[in-house]
Amino acid sequence: MALFSSLTPVFIAIICVLIGVILKKTNGEKEKHETKSKPVSRPWVDEDLKDGTDHPVEEEEVDEEWQGLDENVAHVPFFAERYSEAEMIKRSQAFYELLNKRRSVRFLSDEPVPREVIDNVIRTAGTSPSGAHTEPWTFVVVQDPDVKHKIREIVEEEEEINYKKRMGDKWVNDLKRLRTNWIKEYLDTAPYLILIFKQVYGRLPNGKKKTHYYNEISVSIACGILLAALQNAGLYTVTTTPLNCGPHLRALLRRPANEKLLLLLPVGYPKRDATVPVLTRKPLEDIMVVV
Ligand SMILES: Cc1cc2nc3c(=O)[nH]c(=O)nc-3n(C[C@H](O)[C@H](O)[C@H](O)COP(=O)(O)O)c2cc1C
């Protein structure tokens, strides 16, 4: 009896440890099960579009020590252009009014556009800021009708699968009011297609990979500037993200593996009978918070 009572605390301790182990195991399995059974569905995330930071192998190969950048770059005084306050208000209002007329136009005519304008809008996009001034963008301008048609074939084939299988009912329903589908006539008719690639890494003079910090954000800013420049020139486009077409289009356009397609912009003038959906934009008080 004395032996039994002296062993009781030991038994209790063993039972507690066993209960602990069992509970931990059950919780672990539950967590595993939960993450497995609830995969987050994000069909709009293009597999080919993942940022360079999503490719750990590629990142490991990046030269950590030397990026080949000139540390001794000169710093010079900067003289900024100044406007009077009245002039600032006038300019900012006029720029807003110009950009407020921008619409995504899905019916583009084949009327020619001067190449020089395209050169200028892309030059303008190239003024964008970029992470560590890496300028991680390539703008491919397609004017050849055969190449445009091949692009159309690739995009329409994938888009039909996207609409019928990949996107799901919710997404397809959300798009109904815009009356979009997988037929993209503008890929043939627009005088220019601009395909914007983000370079997920670059090359150093020694051949090693160069880190392109925040490449997707940098290229997205450049695209915003490009859209504004097109609007300023009186040209129209529709911003498109051809889902899962990246690798195929990259091969067609002979772009290297470090370039991933971000956007495809058909560029031209609206057709005479072009229509756009009636959409309103959020008022300032809904998009701006002043603290
Ligand atoms: C990231 C992004 C992707 C888009 N993808 C498509 C697309 O694949 N096809 C399309 O017809 N429009 C696309 N659009 C255009 C939007 O539908 C359009 O901007 C929106 O309806 C607002 O209309 P607005 O551009 O005329 O103001 C896209 C826009 C953005 C910003």
The ligand as an SDF file (V2000), in Angstrom:
LIG
                    3D

 31 33  0  0  0  0  0  0  0  0999 V2000
   -4.8660   44.3720  -63.5850 C   0  0  0  0  0  0  0  0  0  0  0  0
   -5.9780   44.5640  -64.5750 C   0  0  0  0  0  0  0  0  0  0  0  0
   -6.3500   43.5170  -65.3810 C   0  0  0  0  0  0  0  0  0  0  0  0
   -7.3650   43.6700  -66.3120 C   0  0  0  0  0  0  0  0  0  0  0  0
   -7.6700   42.6430  -67.1460 N   0  0  0  0  0  0  0  0  0  0  0  0
   -8.5740   42.8290  -68.1100 C   0  0  0  0  0  0  0  0  0  0  0  0
   -8.7920   41.7980  -69.0720 C   0  0  0  0  0  0  0  0  0  0  0  0
   -8.1520   40.7550  -69.0440 O   0  0  0  0  0  0  0  0  0  0  0  0
   -9.7290   42.0130  -70.0440 N   0  0  0  0  0  0  0  0  0  0  0  0
  -10.4360   43.1920  -70.1170 C   0  0  0  0  0  0  0  0  0  0  0  0
  -11.2630   43.3320  -71.0180 O   0  0  0  0  0  0  0  0  0  0  0  0
  -10.2290   44.1870  -69.2120 N   0  0  0  0  0  0  0  0  0  0  0  0
   -9.3120   44.0410  -68.2360 C   0  0  0  0  0  0  0  0  0  0  0  0
   -9.0440   45.0670  -67.3550 N   0  0  0  0  0  0  0  0  0  0  0  0
   -9.7590   46.3530  -67.4940 C   0  0  0  0  0  0  0  0  0  0  0  0
  -10.7870   46.5540  -66.4060 C   0  0  0  0  0  0  0  0  0  0  0  0
  -11.9080   45.7410  -66.6480 O   0  0  0  0  0  0  0  0  0  0  0  0
  -11.1630   48.0250  -66.3850 C   0  0  0  0  0  0  0  0  0  0  0  0
  -10.0400   48.7960  -66.0420 O   0  0  0  0  0  0  0  0  0  0  0  0
  -12.2850   48.3380  -65.3980 C   0  0  0  0  0  0  0  0  0  0  0  0
  -13.4620   47.6980  -65.7950 O   0  0  0  0  0  0  0  0  0  0  0  0
  -12.5280   49.8450  -65.2460 C   0  0  0  0  0  0  0  0  0  0  0  0
  -12.8580   50.4060  -66.4880 O   0  0  0  0  0  0  0  0  0  0  0  0
  -12.0280   51.6260  -67.0990 P   0  0  0  0  0  0  0  0  0  0  0  0
  -10.6260   51.1240  -67.3200 O   0  0  0  0  0  0  0  0  0  0  0  0
  -12.7340   51.9540  -68.3710 O   0  0  0  0  0  0  0  0  0  0  0  0
  -12.0180   52.7150  -66.0950 O   0  0  0  0  0  0  0  0  0  0  0  0
   -8.0420   44.9200  -66.4130 C   0  0  0  0  0  0  0  0  0  0  0  0
   -7.6440   45.9820  -65.5960 C   0  0  0  0  0  0  0  0  0  0  0  0
   -6.6140   45.8110  -64.6900 C   0  0  0  0  0  0  0  0  0  0  0  0
   -6.1560   46.9870  -63.8730 C   0  0  0  0  0  0  0  0  0  0  0  0
  1  2  1  0
  2  3  1  0
  2 30  2  0
  3  4  2  0
  4  5  1  0
  4 28  1  0
  5  6  2  0
  6  7  1  0
  6 13  1  0
  7  8  2  0
  7  9  1  0
  9 10  1  0
 10 11  2  0
 10 12  1  0
 12 13  2  0
 13 14  1  0
 14 15  1  0
 14 28  1  0
 15 16  1  0
 16 17  1  0
 16 18  1  0
 18 19  1  0
 18 20  1  0
 20 21  1  0
 20 22  1  0
 22 23  1  0
 23 24  1  0
 24 25  2  0
 24 26  1  0
 24 27  1  0
 28 29  2  0
 29 30  1  0
 30 31  1  0
M  END
$$$$
